Amino acid sequence: MGDDSDVDAIGSLLADECARTILTETVEEALSAEELSDRCGVSPPTVYRRLEALEAHDLVSKRTHPDAD
C-alpha cells in the first residue's frame, strides 16, 4: 500500500504547476527559494512548501551556500 500512496503523492505533486516549474528551473542550475519564487510567480512560503514535498520524494536536494558578505 505504501508504494501506491507514494505514486499518488508524486503524481499529485507533479500535477502542481509550481512544483513542475521548480523542477524545470533547477535542472541546469541551483536556485534560491527567492529566485524560484520570482520564476514561479508565487510567494516564498509556497515555494518552501513545494520544495519540502519535492525533497520528501527525493526529487530535489538542498544545497547551502554561504553569503559572500
PQR file with spaces between the fields and no chain letter, atoms N, CA, C, O and H, PARSE charges and radii, in Angstrom:
ATOM       1  N    MET     1       0.812   -1.187    0.000 -0.4000 1.5000
ATOM       2  CA   MET     1       0.000    0.000    0.000 -0.0000 2.0000
ATOM       3  C    MET     1       0.857    1.254    0.000  0.5500 1.7000
ATOM       4  O    MET     1       0.441    2.261   -0.573 -0.5500 1.4000
ATOM       5  N    GLY     2       2.018    1.243    0.606 -0.4000 1.5000
ATOM       6  CA   GLY     2       2.898    2.393    0.642 -0.0000 2.0000
ATOM       7  C    GLY     2       3.330    2.844   -0.742  0.5500 1.7000
ATOM       8  O    GLY     2       3.424    4.042   -1.007 -0.5500 1.4000
ATOM       9  H    GLY     2       2.356    0.425    1.071  0.4000 1.0000
ATOM      10  N    ASP     3       3.595    1.878   -1.635 -0.4000 1.5000
ATOM      11  CA   ASP     3       4.020    2.228   -2.988 -0.0000 2.0000
ATOM      12  C    ASP     3       2.923    2.979   -3.731  0.5500 1.7000
ATOM      13  O    ASP     3       3.207    3.958   -4.421 -0.5500 1.4000
ATOM      14  H    ASP     3       3.518    0.904   -1.419  0.4000 1.0000
ATOM      15  N    ASP     4       1.675    2.536   -3.602 -0.4000 1.5000
ATOM      16  CA   ASP     4       0.568    3.213   -4.266 -0.0000 2.0000
ATOM      17  C    ASP     4       0.395    4.636   -3.757  0.5500 1.7000
ATOM      18  O    ASP     4       0.145    5.554   -4.538 -0.5500 1.4000
ATOM      19  H    ASP     4       1.445    1.740   -3.041  0.4000 1.0000
ATOM      20  N    SER     5       0.526    4.816   -2.456 -0.4000 1.5000
ATOM      21  CA   SER     5       0.370    6.162   -1.910 -0.0000 2.0000
ATOM      22  C    SER     5       1.522    7.063   -2.344  0.5500 1.7000
ATOM      23  O    SER     5       1.322    8.258   -2.565 -0.5500 1.4000
ATOM      24  H    SER     5       0.729    4.070   -1.822  0.4000 1.0000
ATOM      25  N    ASP     6       2.741    6.498   -2.471 -0.4000 1.5000
ATOM      26  CA   ASP     6       3.872    7.281   -2.969 -0.0000 2.0000
ATOM      27  C    ASP     6       3.639    7.699   -4.415  0.5500 1.7000
ATOM      28  O    ASP     6       3.890    8.848   -4.778 -0.5500 1.4000
ATOM      29  H    ASP     6       2.904    5.528   -2.291  0.4000 1.0000
ATOM      30  N    VAL     7       3.170    6.792   -5.223 -0.4000 1.5000
ATOM      31  CA   VAL     7       2.892    7.099   -6.628 -0.0000 2.0000
ATOM      32  C    VAL     7       1.819    8.173   -6.718  0.5500 1.7000
ATOM      33  O    VAL     7       1.942    9.110   -7.508 -0.5500 1.4000
ATOM      34  H    VAL     7       2.966    5.859   -4.928  0.4000 1.0000
ATOM      35  N    ASP     8       0.771    8.045   -5.918 -0.4000 1.5000
ATOM      36  CA   ASP     8      -0.289    9.052   -5.911 -0.0000 2.0000
ATOM      37  C    ASP     8       0.236   10.410   -5.456  0.5500 1.7000
ATOM      38  O    ASP     8      -0.104   11.438   -6.042 -0.5500 1.4000
ATOM      39  H    ASP     8       0.671    7.285   -5.276  0.4000 1.0000
ATOM      40  N    ALA     9       1.058   10.416   -4.421 -0.4000 1.5000
ATOM      41  CA   ALA     9       1.609   11.672   -3.899 -0.0000 2.0000
ATOM      42  C    ALA     9       2.517   12.339   -4.930  0.5500 1.7000
ATOM      43  O    ALA     9       2.444   13.552   -5.128 -0.5500 1.4000
ATOM      44  H    ALA     9       1.334    9.581   -3.945  0.4000 1.0000
ATOM      45  N    ILE    10       3.360   11.562   -5.580 -0.4000 1.5000
ATOM      46  CA   ILE    10       4.246   12.117   -6.606 -0.0000 2.0000
ATOM      47  C    ILE    10       3.435   12.595   -7.801  0.5500 1.7000
ATOM      48  O    ILE    10       3.725   13.650   -8.365 -0.5500 1.4000
ATOM      49  H    ILE    10       3.419   10.577   -5.419  0.4000 1.0000
ATOM      50  N    GLY    11       2.428   11.834   -8.188 -0.4000 1.5000
ATOM      51  CA   GLY    11       1.561   12.250   -9.290 -0.0000 2.0000
ATOM      52  C    GLY    11       0.867   13.564   -8.987  0.5500 1.7000
ATOM      53  O    GLY    11       0.800   14.443   -9.847 -0.5500 1.4000
ATOM      54  H    GLY    11       2.192   10.977   -7.730  0.4000 1.0000
ATOM      55  N    SER    12       0.353   13.707   -7.783 -0.4000 1.5000
ATOM      56  CA   SER    12      -0.298   14.959   -7.381 -0.0000 2.0000
ATOM      57  C    SER    12       0.702   16.108   -7.356  0.5500 1.7000
ATOM      58  O    SER    12       0.392   17.227   -7.765 -0.5500 1.4000
ATOM      59  H    SER    12       0.407   12.993   -7.085  0.4000 1.0000
ATOM      60  N    LEU    13       1.883   15.822   -6.879 -0.4000 1.5000
ATOM      61  CA   LEU    13       2.917   16.843   -6.816 -0.0000 2.0000
ATOM      62  C    LEU    13       3.299   17.311   -8.224  0.5500 1.7000
ATOM      63  O    LEU    13       3.430   18.510   -8.471 -0.5500 1.4000
ATOM      64  H    LEU    13       2.135   14.913   -6.547  0.4000 1.0000
ATOM      65  N    LEU    14       3.473   16.372   -9.128 -0.4000 1.5000
ATOM      66  CA   LEU    14       3.848   16.728  -10.494 -0.0000 2.0000
ATOM      67  C    LEU    14       2.709   17.393  -11.258  0.5500 1.7000
ATOM      68  O    LEU    14       2.946   18.040  -12.279 -0.5500 1.4000
ATOM      69  H    LEU    14       3.367   15.398   -8.927  0.4000 1.0000
ATOM      70  N    ALA    15       1.497   17.245  -10.785 -0.4000 1.5000
ATOM      71  CA   ALA    15       0.357   17.928  -11.394 -0.0000 2.0000
ATOM      72  C    ALA    15       0.323   19.402  -11.005  0.5500 1.7000
ATOM      73  O    ALA    15      -0.385   20.200  -11.618 -0.5500 1.4000
ATOM      74  H    ALA    15       1.304   16.720   -9.956  0.4000 1.0000
ATOM      75  N    ASP    16       1.097   19.752   -9.979 -0.4000 1.5000
ATOM      76  CA   ASP    16       1.137   21.127   -9.493 -0.0000 2.0000
ATOM      77  C    ASP    16       2.087   21.962  -10.354  0.5500 1.7000
ATOM      78  O    ASP    16       3.254   21.610  -10.524 -0.5500 1.4000
ATOM      79  H    ASP    16       1.672   19.104   -9.481  0.4000 1.0000
ATOM      80  N    GLU    17       1.580   23.058  -10.890 -0.4000 1.5000
ATOM      81  CA   GLU    17       2.372   23.901  -11.791 -0.0000 2.0000
ATOM      82  C    GLU    17       3.620   24.465  -11.118  0.5500 1.7000
ATOM      83  O    GLU    17       4.685   24.513  -11.734 -0.5500 1.4000
ATOM      84  H    GLU    17       0.631   23.344  -10.752  0.4000 1.0000
ATOM      85  N    CYS    18       3.502   24.883   -9.884 -0.4000 1.5000
ATOM      86  CA   CYS    18       4.648   25.438   -9.160 -0.0000 2.0000
ATOM      87  C    CYS    18       5.738   24.375   -8.993  0.5500 1.7000
ATOM      88  O    CYS    18       6.913   24.663   -9.218 -0.5500 1.4000
ATOM      89  H    CYS    18       2.637   24.844   -9.384  0.4000 1.0000
ATOM      90  N    ALA    19       5.372   23.177   -8.610 -0.4000 1.5000
ATOM      91  CA   ALA    19       6.353   22.106   -8.434 -0.0000 2.0000
ATOM      92  C    ALA    19       7.035   21.775   -9.761  0.5500 1.7000
ATOM      93  O    ALA    19       8.247   21.563   -9.798 -0.5500 1.4000
ATOM      94  H    ALA    19       4.417   22.943   -8.428  0.4000 1.0000
ATOM      95  N    ARG    20       6.271   21.730  -10.839 -0.4000 1.5000
ATOM      96  CA   ARG    20       6.862   21.460  -12.157 -0.0000 2.0000
ATOM      97  C    ARG    20       7.823   22.572  -12.559  0.5500 1.7000
ATOM      98  O    ARG    20       8.889   22.302  -13.112 -0.5500 1.4000
ATOM      99  H    ARG    20       5.287   21.902  -10.809  0.4000 1.0000
ATOM     100  N    THR    21       7.455   23.811  -12.284 -0.4000 1.5000
ATOM     101  CA   THR    21       8.334   24.935  -12.609 -0.0000 2.0000
ATOM     102  C    THR    21       9.624   24.851  -11.812  0.5500 1.7000
ATOM     103  O    THR    21      10.703   25.094  -12.353 -0.5500 1.4000
ATOM     104  H    THR    21       6.589   24.030  -11.834  0.4000 1.0000
ATOM     105  N    ILE    22       9.527   24.511  -10.540 -0.4000 1.5000
ATOM     106  CA   ILE    22      10.727   24.354   -9.712 -0.0000 2.0000
ATOM     107  C    ILE    22      11.642   23.298  -10.323  0.5500 1.7000
ATOM     108  O    ILE    22      12.846   23.521  -10.450 -0.5500 1.4000
ATOM     109  H    ILE    22       8.650   24.313  -10.101  0.4000 1.0000
ATOM     110  N    LEU    23      11.092   22.173  -10.694 -0.4000 1.5000
ATOM     111  CA   LEU    23      11.907   21.110  -11.289 -0.0000 2.0000
ATOM     112  C    LEU    23      12.535   21.557  -12.601  0.5500 1.7000
ATOM     113  O    LEU    23      13.709   21.289  -12.853 -0.5500 1.4000
ATOM     114  H    LEU    23      10.114   21.992  -10.590  0.4000 1.0000
ATOM     115  N    THR    24      11.767   22.230  -13.427 -0.4000 1.5000
ATOM     116  CA   THR    24      12.272   22.695  -14.723 -0.0000 2.0000
ATOM     117  C    THR    24      13.370   23.727  -14.550  0.5500 1.7000
ATOM     118  O    THR    24      14.400   23.666  -15.221 -0.5500 1.4000
ATOM     119  H    THR    24      10.813   22.449  -13.222  0.4000 1.0000
ATOM     120  N    GLU    25      13.152   24.667  -13.657 -0.4000 1.5000
ATOM     121  CA   GLU    25      14.099   25.769  -13.466 -0.0000 2.0000
ATOM     122  C    GLU    25      15.398   25.324  -12.785  0.5500 1.7000
ATOM     123  O    GLU    25      16.425   25.987  -12.932 -0.5500 1.4000
ATOM     124  H    GLU    25      12.315   24.717  -13.112  0.4000 1.0000
ATOM     125  N    THR    26      15.367   24.233  -12.059 -0.4000 1.5000
ATOM     126  CA   THR    26      16.568   23.796  -11.334 -0.0000 2.0000
ATOM     127  C    THR    26      17.319   22.664  -12.027  0.5500 1.7000
ATOM     128  O    THR    26      18.256   22.105  -11.455 -0.5500 1.4000
ATOM     129  H    THR    26      14.533   23.694  -11.940  0.4000 1.0000
ATOM     130  N    VAL    27      16.926   22.322  -13.234 -0.4000 1.5000
ATOM     131  CA   VAL    27      17.627   21.262  -13.958 -0.0000 2.0000
ATOM     132  C    VAL    27      19.069   21.665  -14.261  0.5500 1.7000
ATOM     133  O    VAL    27      19.993   20.875  -14.070 -0.5500 1.4000
ATOM     134  H    VAL    27      16.165   22.776  -13.699  0.4000 1.0000
ATOM     135  N    GLU    28      19.253   22.874  -14.723 -0.4000 1.5000
ATOM     136  CA   GLU    28      20.577   23.335  -15.143 -0.0000 2.0000
ATOM     137  C    GLU    28      21.382   24.007  -14.030  0.5500 1.7000
ATOM     138  O    GLU    28      22.611   23.940  -14.029 -0.5500 1.4000
ATOM     139  H    GLU    28      18.502   23.516  -14.878  0.4000 1.0000
ATOM     140  N    GLU    29      20.695   24.654  -13.082 -0.4000 1.5000
ATOM     141  CA   GLU    29      21.413   25.392  -12.040 -0.0000 2.0000
ATOM     142  C    GLU    29      20.615   25.395  -10.743  0.5500 1.7000
ATOM     143  O    GLU    29      19.385   25.352  -10.749 -0.5500 1.4000
ATOM     144  H    GLU    29      19.696   24.708  -13.083  0.4000 1.0000
ATOM     145  N    ALA    30      21.335   25.447   -9.647 -0.4000 1.5000
ATOM     146  CA   ALA    30      20.695   25.568   -8.339 -0.0000 2.0000
ATOM     147  C    ALA    30      20.196   26.999   -8.180  0.5500 1.7000
ATOM     148  O    ALA    30      20.885   27.953   -8.539 -0.5500 1.4000
ATOM     149  H    ALA    30      22.334   25.482   -9.642  0.4000 1.0000
ATOM     150  N    LEU    31      18.991   27.134   -7.637 -0.4000 1.5000
ATOM     151  CA   LEU    31      18.396   28.447   -7.420 -0.0000 2.0000
ATOM     152  C    LEU    31      17.939   28.571   -5.980  0.5500 1.7000
ATOM     153  O    LEU    31      17.583   27.582   -5.339 -0.5500 1.4000
ATOM     154  H    LEU    31      18.431   26.358   -7.344  0.4000 1.0000
ATOM     155  N    SER    32      17.952   29.788   -5.485 -0.4000 1.5000
ATOM     156  CA   SER    32      17.454   30.032   -4.134 -0.0000 2.0000
ATOM     157  C    SER    32      15.923   30.015   -4.142  0.5500 1.7000
ATOM     158  O    SER    32      15.293   30.107   -5.196 -0.5500 1.4000
ATOM     159  H    SER    32      18.241   30.592   -6.006  0.4000 1.0000
ATOM     160  N    ALA    33      15.351   29.899   -2.969 -0.4000 1.5000
ATOM     161  CA   ALA    33      13.893   29.948   -2.853 -0.0000 2.0000
ATOM     162  C    ALA    33      13.369   31.289   -3.338  0.5500 1.7000
ATOM     163  O    ALA    33      12.295   31.358   -3.935 -0.5500 1.4000
ATOM     164  H    ALA    33      15.863   29.825   -2.113  0.4000 1.0000
ATOM     165  N    GLU    34      14.111   32.342   -3.088 -0.4000 1.5000
ATOM     166  CA   GLU    34      13.719   33.684   -3.552 -0.0000 2.0000
ATOM     167  C    GLU    34      13.677   33.731   -5.081  0.5500 1.7000
ATOM     168  O    GLU    34      12.723   34.245   -5.665 -0.5500 1.4000
ATOM     169  H    GLU    34      14.984   32.286   -2.603  0.4000 1.0000
ATOM     170  N    GLU    35      14.706   33.197   -5.718 -0.4000 1.5000
ATOM     171  CA   GLU    35      14.736   33.158   -7.184 -0.0000 2.0000
ATOM     172  C    GLU    35      13.596   32.306   -7.723  0.5500 1.7000
ATOM     173  O    GLU    35      12.952   32.666   -8.709 -0.5500 1.4000
ATOM     174  H    GLU    35      15.481   32.779   -5.243  0.4000 1.0000
ATOM     175  N    LEU    36      13.354   31.179   -7.071 -0.4000 1.5000
ATOM     176  CA   LEU    36      12.250   30.311   -7.508 -0.0000 2.0000
ATOM     177  C    LEU    36      10.900   30.994   -7.315  0.5500 1.7000
ATOM     178  O    LEU    36       9.997   30.833   -8.135 -0.5500 1.4000
ATOM     179  H    LEU    36      13.878   30.887   -6.270  0.4000 1.0000
ATOM     180  N    SER    37      10.767   31.740   -6.254 -0.4000 1.5000
ATOM     181  CA   SER    37       9.535   32.481   -6.008 -0.0000 2.0000
ATOM     182  C    SER    37       9.254   33.438   -7.168  0.5500 1.7000
ATOM     183  O    SER    37       8.124   33.521   -7.649 -0.5500 1.4000
ATOM     184  H    SER    37      11.501   31.870   -5.588  0.4000 1.0000
ATOM     185  N    ASP    38      10.280   34.155   -7.611 -0.4000 1.5000
ATOM     186  CA   ASP    38      10.137   35.075   -8.739 -0.0000 2.0000
ATOM     187  C    ASP    38       9.780   34.337  -10.024  0.5500 1.7000
ATOM     188  O    ASP    38       8.899   34.769  -10.767 -0.5500 1.4000
ATOM     189  H    ASP    38      11.198   34.088   -7.220  0.4000 1.0000
ATOM     190  N    ARG    39      10.456   33.235  -10.282 -0.4000 1.5000
ATOM     191  CA   ARG    39      10.235   32.492  -11.525 -0.0000 2.0000
ATOM     192  C    ARG    39       8.888   31.775  -11.546  0.5500 1.7000
ATOM     193  O    ARG    39       8.281   31.606  -12.604 -0.5500 1.4000
ATOM     194  H    ARG    39      11.171   32.884   -9.679  0.4000 1.0000
ATOM     195  N    CYS    40       8.428   31.356  -10.372 -0.4000 1.5000
ATOM     196  CA   CYS    40       7.141   30.654  -10.292 -0.0000 2.0000
ATOM     197  C    CYS    40       5.958   31.614  -10.164  0.5500 1.7000
ATOM     198  O    CYS    40       4.814   31.248  -10.433 -0.5500 1.4000
ATOM     199  H    CYS    40       8.920   31.494   -9.513  0.4000 1.0000
ATOM     200  N    GLY    41       6.252   32.842   -9.752 -0.4000 1.5000
ATOM     201  CA   GLY    41       5.188   33.815   -9.544 -0.0000 2.0000
ATOM     202  C    GLY    41       4.332   33.505   -8.327  0.5500 1.7000
ATOM     203  O    GLY    41       3.131   33.772   -8.313 -0.5500 1.4000
ATOM     204  H    GLY    41       7.181   33.139   -9.534  0.4000 1.0000
ATOM     205  N    VAL    42       4.971   32.934   -7.295 -0.4000 1.5000
ATOM     206  CA   VAL    42       4.270   32.602   -6.051 -0.0000 2.0000
ATOM     207  C    VAL    42       5.094   33.120   -4.872  0.5500 1.7000
ATOM     208  O    VAL    42       6.240   33.535   -5.041 -0.5500 1.4000
ATOM     209  H    VAL    42       5.947   32.718   -7.306  0.4000 1.0000
ATOM     210  N    SER    43       4.510   33.094   -3.695 -0.4000 1.5000
ATOM     211  CA   SER    43       5.192   33.581   -2.503 -0.0000 2.0000
ATOM     212  C    SER    43       6.297   32.614   -2.063  0.5500 1.7000
ATOM     213  O    SER    43       6.235   31.421   -2.360 -0.5500 1.4000
ATOM     214  H    SER    43       3.578   32.757   -3.558  0.4000 1.0000
ATOM     215  N    PRO    44       7.305   33.129   -1.357 -0.5600 1.5000
ATOM     216  CA   PRO    44       8.358   32.244   -0.829  0.2800 2.0000
ATOM     217  C    PRO    44       7.817   31.101    0.039  0.5500 1.7000
ATOM     218  O    PRO    44       8.313   29.981   -0.080 -0.5500 1.4000
ATOM     219  N    PRO    45       6.814   31.335    0.915 -0.5600 1.5000
ATOM     220  CA   PRO    45       6.306   30.198    1.682  0.2800 2.0000
ATOM     221  C    PRO    45       5.735   29.072    0.797  0.5500 1.7000
ATOM     222  O    PRO    45       5.858   27.893    1.128 -0.5500 1.4000
ATOM     223  N    THR    46       5.118   29.449   -0.317 -0.4000 1.5000
ATOM     224  CA   THR    46       4.602   28.429   -1.248 -0.0000 2.0000
ATOM     225  C    THR    46       5.753   27.641   -1.842  0.5500 1.7000
ATOM     226  O    THR    46       5.673   26.419   -1.965 -0.5500 1.4000
ATOM     227  H    THR    46       5.018   30.407   -0.586  0.4000 1.0000
ATOM     228  N    VAL    47       6.817   28.327   -2.209 -0.4000 1.5000
ATOM     229  CA   VAL    47       7.999   27.646   -2.761 -0.0000 2.0000
ATOM     230  C    VAL    47       8.583   26.696   -1.721  0.5500 1.7000
ATOM     231  O    VAL    47       8.924   25.558   -2.044 -0.5500 1.4000
ATOM     232  H    VAL    47       6.882   29.320   -2.109  0.4000 1.0000
ATOM     233  N    TYR    48       8.701   27.151   -0.484 -0.4000 1.5000
ATOM     234  CA   TYR    48       9.252   26.288    0.571 -0.0000 2.0000
ATOM     235  C    TYR    48       8.400   25.034    0.778  0.5500 1.7000
ATOM     236  O    TYR    48       8.935   23.943    0.977 -0.5500 1.4000
ATOM     237  H    TYR    48       8.425   28.075   -0.221  0.4000 1.0000
ATOM     238  N    ARG    49       7.083   25.189    0.731 -0.4000 1.5000
ATOM     239  CA   ARG    49       6.213   24.008    0.887 -0.0000 2.0000
ATOM     240  C    ARG    49       6.417   23.024   -0.256  0.5500 1.7000
ATOM     241  O    ARG    49       6.490   21.815   -0.035 -0.5500 1.4000
ATOM     242  H    ARG    49       6.649   26.075    0.570  0.4000 1.0000
ATOM     243  N    ARG    50       6.509   23.544   -1.482 -0.4000 1.5000
ATOM     244  CA   ARG    50       6.727   22.652   -2.629 -0.0000 2.0000
ATOM     245  C    ARG    50       8.098   22.002   -2.548  0.5500 1.7000
ATOM     246  O    ARG    50       8.238   20.814   -2.838 -0.5500 1.4000
ATOM     247  H    ARG    50       6.449   24.526   -1.661  0.4000 1.0000
ATOM     248  N    LEU    51       9.112   22.767   -2.156 -0.4000 1.5000
ATOM     249  CA   LEU    51      10.451   22.193   -2.023 -0.0000 2.0000
ATOM     250  C    LEU    51      10.480   21.082   -0.979  0.5500 1.7000
ATOM     251  O    LEU    51      11.125   20.054   -1.185 -0.5500 1.4000
ATOM     252  H    LEU    51       8.999   23.732   -1.920  0.4000 1.0000
ATOM     253  N    GLU    52       9.789   21.282    0.133 -0.4000 1.5000
ATOM     254  CA   GLU    52       9.726   20.236    1.164 -0.0000 2.0000
ATOM     255  C    GLU    52       9.094   18.967    0.610  0.5500 1.7000
ATOM     256  O    GLU    52       9.582   17.864    0.856 -0.5500 1.4000
ATOM     257  H    GLU    52       9.265   22.117    0.300  0.4000 1.0000
ATOM     258  N    ALA    53       8.016   19.123   -0.134 -0.4000 1.5000
ATOM     259  CA   ALA    53       7.339   17.958   -0.716 -0.0000 2.0000
ATOM     260  C    ALA    53       8.226   17.279   -1.759  0.5500 1.7000
ATOM     261  O    ALA    53       8.318   16.052   -1.790 -0.5500 1.4000
ATOM     262  H    ALA    53       7.619   20.019   -0.334  0.4000 1.0000
ATOM     263  N    LEU    54       8.877   18.069   -2.610 -0.4000 1.5000
ATOM     264  CA   LEU    54       9.773   17.510   -3.621 -0.0000 2.0000
ATOM     265  C    LEU    54      10.952   16.798   -2.967  0.5500 1.7000
ATOM     266  O    LEU    54      11.360   15.728   -3.419 -0.5500 1.4000
ATOM     267  H    LEU    54       8.802   19.066   -2.585  0.4000 1.0000
ATOM     268  N    GLU    55      11.495   17.379   -1.921 -0.4000 1.5000
ATOM     269  CA   GLU    55      12.620   16.762   -1.210 -0.0000 2.0000
ATOM     270  C    GLU    55      12.191   15.465   -0.517  0.5500 1.7000
ATOM     271  O    GLU    55      12.959   14.504   -0.473 -0.5500 1.4000
ATOM     272  H    GLU    55      11.165   18.248   -1.554  0.4000 1.0000
ATOM     273  N    ALA    56      10.987   15.434    0.016 -0.4000 1.5000
ATOM     274  CA   ALA    56      10.484   14.236    0.692 -0.0000 2.0000
ATOM     275  C    ALA    56      10.407   13.044   -0.259  0.5500 1.7000
ATOM     276  O    ALA    56      10.467   11.892    0.172 -0.5500 1.4000
ATOM     277  H    ALA    56      10.363   16.214   -0.020  0.4000 1.0000
ATOM     278  N    HIS    57      10.275   13.328   -1.550 -0.4000 1.5000
ATOM     279  CA   HIS    57      10.204   12.257   -2.556 -0.0000 2.0000
ATOM     280  C    HIS    57      11.490   12.159   -3.368  0.5500 1.7000
ATOM     281  O    HIS    57      11.504   11.570   -4.449 -0.5500 1.4000
ATOM     282  H    HIS    57      10.227   14.264   -1.900  0.4000 1.0000
ATOM     283  N    ASP    58      12.580   12.743   -2.842 -0.4000 1.5000
ATOM     284  CA   ASP    58      13.911   12.693   -3.460 -0.0000 2.0000
ATOM     285  C    ASP    58      13.936   13.247   -4.883  0.5500 1.7000
ATOM     286  O    ASP    58      14.675   12.754   -5.735 -0.5500 1.4000
ATOM     287  H    ASP    58      12.568   13.222   -1.964  0.4000 1.0000
ATOM     288  N    LEU    59      13.115   14.287   -5.136 -0.4000 1.5000
ATOM     289  CA   LEU    59      13.105   14.902   -6.458 -0.0000 2.0000
ATOM     290  C    LEU    59      13.994   16.144   -6.520  0.5500 1.7000
ATOM     291  O    LEU    59      14.360   16.594   -7.605 -0.5500 1.4000
ATOM     292  H    LEU    59      12.515   14.688   -4.444  0.4000 1.0000
ATOM     293  N    VAL    60      14.335   16.690   -5.367 -0.4000 1.5000
ATOM     294  CA   VAL    60      15.298   17.797   -5.259 -0.0000 2.0000
ATOM     295  C    VAL    60      16.122   17.566   -4.004  0.5500 1.7000
ATOM     296  O    VAL    60      15.761   16.764   -3.144 -0.5500 1.4000
ATOM     297  H    VAL    60      14.037   16.325   -4.485  0.4000 1.0000
ATOM     298  N    SER    61      17.230   18.279   -3.915 -0.4000 1.5000
ATOM     299  CA   SER    61      18.028   18.236   -2.686 -0.0000 2.0000
ATOM     300  C    SER    61      18.454   19.648   -2.331  0.5500 1.7000
ATOM     301  O    SER    61      18.531   20.524   -3.192 -0.5500 1.4000
ATOM     302  H    SER    61      17.524   18.930   -4.614  0.4000 1.0000
ATOM     303  N    LYS    62      18.727   19.857   -1.063 -0.4000 1.5000
ATOM     304  CA   LYS    62      19.149   21.171   -0.576 -0.0000 2.0000
ATOM     305  C    LYS    62      20.627   21.353   -0.764  0.5500 1.7000
ATOM     306  O    LYS    62      21.415   20.411   -0.681 -0.5500 1.4000
ATOM     307  H    LYS    62      18.665   19.146   -0.363  0.4000 1.0000
ATOM     308  N    ARG    63      20.985   22.592   -1.021 -0.4000 1.5000
ATOM     309  CA   ARG    63      22.378   22.997   -1.016 -0.0000 2.0000
ATOM     310  C    ARG    63      22.452   24.299   -0.252  0.5500 1.7000
ATOM     311  O    ARG    63      21.598   25.171   -0.413 -0.5500 1.4000
ATOM     312  H    ARG    63      20.345   23.358   -1.088  0.4000 1.0000
ATOM     313  N    THR    64      23.447   24.430    0.558 -0.4000 1.5000
ATOM     314  CA   THR    64      23.637   25.665    1.299 -0.0000 2.0000
ATOM     315  C    THR    64      24.933   26.307    0.840  0.5500 1.7000
ATOM     316  O    THR    64      25.994   25.682    0.837 -0.5500 1.4000
ATOM     317  H    THR    64      24.141   23.722    0.688  0.4000 1.0000
ATOM     318  N    HIS    65      24.823   27.570    0.452 -0.4000 1.5000
ATOM     319  CA   HIS    65      25.980   28.325    0.028 -0.0000 2.0000
ATOM     320  C    HIS    65      26.104   29.540    0.926  0.5500 1.7000
ATOM     321  O    HIS    65      25.163   30.327    1.031 -0.5500 1.4000
ATOM     322  H    HIS    65      23.962   28.078    0.454  0.4000 1.0000
ATOM     323  N    PRO    66      27.256   29.710    1.579 -0.5600 1.5000
ATOM     324  CA   PRO    66      27.420   30.887    2.437  0.2800 2.0000
ATOM     325  C    PRO    66      27.401   32.170    1.617  0.5500 1.7000
ATOM     326  O    PRO    66      27.897   32.211    0.491 -0.5500 1.4000
ATOM     327  N    ASP    67      26.834   33.196    2.187 -0.4000 1.5000
ATOM     328  CA   ASP    67      26.804   34.514    1.558 -0.0000 2.0000
ATOM     329  C    ASP    67      28.208   35.095    1.598  0.5500 1.7000
ATOM     330  O    ASP    67      28.903   34.964    2.606 -0.5500 1.4000
ATOM     331  H    ASP    67      26.431   33.163    3.102  0.4000 1.0000
ATOM     332  N    ALA    68      28.630   35.726    0.529 -0.4000 1.5000
ATOM     333  CA   ALA    68      29.968   36.293    0.445 -0.0000 2.0000
ATOM     334  C    ALA    68      30.192   37.406    1.460  0.5500 1.7000
ATOM     335  O    ALA    68      31.330   37.698    1.829 -0.5500 1.4000
ATOM     336  H    ALA    68      28.065   35.833   -0.290  0.4000 1.0000
ATOM     337  N    ASP    69      29.108   38.024    1.909 -0.4000 1.5000
ATOM     338  CA   ASP    69      29.233   39.105    2.896 -0.0000 2.0000
ATOM     339  C    ASP    69      29.449   38.490    4.233  0.5500 1.7000
ATOM     340  O    ASP    69      29.584   39.203    5.227 -0.5500 1.4000
ATOM     341  H    ASP    69      28.184   37.787    1.610  0.4000 1.0000
